[in-house]
Structures are given as structure tokens and as C-alpha cells.
């Protein structure tokens, strides 16, 4: 069983490569999406509301994702899950 990733509001994130491969998203906005977690929600805080930098409907759109499908970004790129 994989360890549950820990995220906090304000963390910069992207969809993980594993998730993109799983859903067949090799192109489009999903593999290049970057954003900031606005809030955590759900029964155990396993969902995140994310303000996307780029979205087909325009920048600043709030979307939602399961934390297991995200990777944390650092100033130099992404950081693997611990």
C-alpha cells in the first residue's frame, strides 16, 4: 500500500506522470497543468481544490483532484512522493 502524500494549502502541484499514463493523457492540458492548492476537503482531506495556472477555460479556474494523483512542484520542477 502506498503512503498517502501530504499536501498543504499553498503547495504547488501538477498531475503525476503515473496518473497521466493511467488515463492516457499524453497530450493536451492535463500533463502540463500546474497549479496551487487552495484548500483540502473530503472525509479524510484526500481531495484538493486547485487554482490552475493554465486551463482550457482560462487561468485561475478552480478544479478538484484526488491527492494521490498529484505531485508536488519545487522551484526546480517536481518532487517525487516520499
C-alpha positions, 0 to 999 in steps of 0.5 A: 500500500502506498503512503498517502502524500501530504499536501498543504494549502499553498503547495504547488502541484501538477498531475503525476506522470503515473496518473497521466499514463493511467488515463492516457493523457499524453497530450493536451492540458492535463500533463502540463497543468500546474497549479496551487492548492487552495484548500483540502476537503473530503472525509479524510482531506484526500481531495484538493481544490486547485487554482490552475495556472493554465486551463482550457477555460482560462487561468485561475479556474478552480478544479478538484483532484484526488491527492494521490494523483498529484505531485508536488512542484519545487522551484526546480520542477517536481518532487517525487512522493516520499 
